[in-house]
Amino acid sequence: MVISSVLVALAAPGAASATAESSTIWHWNVAGNTLNHASTTNGMVRAAVSSITARGASFASFNELCENQYDALISGLRDAGWPADDANFARFVVTYPARSGGPCGGRDFGNAIFSRQPLGAAERITLPDDGMTEQRKMLCAPLKARPHLRFCTAHLTYVDAYRAAQLNAVLARLEAYHADGDTVVIAGDFNIQADAARLNGYYSSAVNTPNNRGNTGHYHELDDADQNNCPGYGELSVSTPDPRGPCGTGSKIDMIFVREDRIAGPYSGDTLAPPTSCAGNPDGLCSDHRALIGTVTLS
C-alpha cells in the first residue's frame, strides 16, 4: 500500500494545536539524454516508477529529463495508481528547447515535478544566464488544496563563475515564498559540494560540524542530521563512490532543503543505490547520480 502522508496534531505552548504533515520527497537526476539517450524503454522510467511507488513518495522530482520520458513517467505512475488525480499531478519546464541536433533526439529537455496530490499553477523561473545553451530554471508548484505548500526543483550550473548568482537567485525566491507564508520543499542537483562556502547562506547555523561549518542560513538539507554518514554533509549522491567530500566517502551535490522554521519534529534523508537495470549503459547504471529520499514533517 502506498502511503504519502500522515496528519499529526502538534500543540504549541499558549496556542491552539496546528496541523502538520509528514511527507516523503524523492528526487533523481536521471541523465535522460547523456546516459539514457532519450529512451523510454531501456529501464530507467520503469526503475523510477517502481522506486517512487515503493517508497510511498508524496513528491518526486527529476533533473535532466527528456519530455518523452516525462510523458512515459506520467503514464507509468498513472498505471501504478500513484496520483490521487491522474489528470493533475505533473509539471515540466523546458531548459533546452527541441531543435535538430539538440539533446533528446531533438525533443524538449528539462526538469519535472510530480505530486501524489493535485497541483496548482506552476511557476517557471529563469535563473541568471551562465553563457551556456541550456537555460537553467527553477520549477515550483503548490498543492491545489494547500496553496501555501510548494514543491520545487532546480538544476543549477556547473560553470563556477555563475554558481553564486544562481544559488543566490534560488535562495531569494525561497525566501520570498517564505515571506508570503509558504512552506517550501526544494529538491535538485545543485552542482556544488554540500560543504561549499557558497551554501553557507542556505544551511542553518544549527548545522555546525567538522564536515560543514560557518553556516548562516535557515535551511536544513534532509540528510544533514545523519550521525552515521558524514554528519552535516550527508551521503554521496553520485552513482559511484569517489574520494571527495569532507569524509572521503563521495560527492554530495544533490540535495533536499526545507526551511528550519517549517520543520516540525525529526527529519531524515538518504541516497539510494542506483539501479543497474538500464540496457545499453555501462554496468547497466541508469544514471550517474543516485536518487535521494527524504522524510520531513512540515508545518
Buried (B, 14 or more C-beta within 10 A) or exposed (E): EBEBBEEBEEEEEEEEEEEBBBBBBBBBBBBBBEBBBBBBEBBBBBBBBBBBBEBBBBBBBBBBBBBBBBBBBBEBBBEBEBBEEBEBBBBBBBBBBBEEEBBBBEBBBBBBBBBBBBBBEBBBBEBEEBEEEBBBBBBBBBBBEBEEBBBBBBBBBBBEEBBBBBBBBBBEBBBEBBEEEBBBBBBBBBBBBBBBEBBBBBBBEEBEBEBBBEBEBBBBBBBBBBEEBBBBBBBBBBBEEEEBBBBEBBBBBBBBBBBBEBBBEEBEBBBBEBBBBBEEBEEBBBBBBBBBBBBBBBB
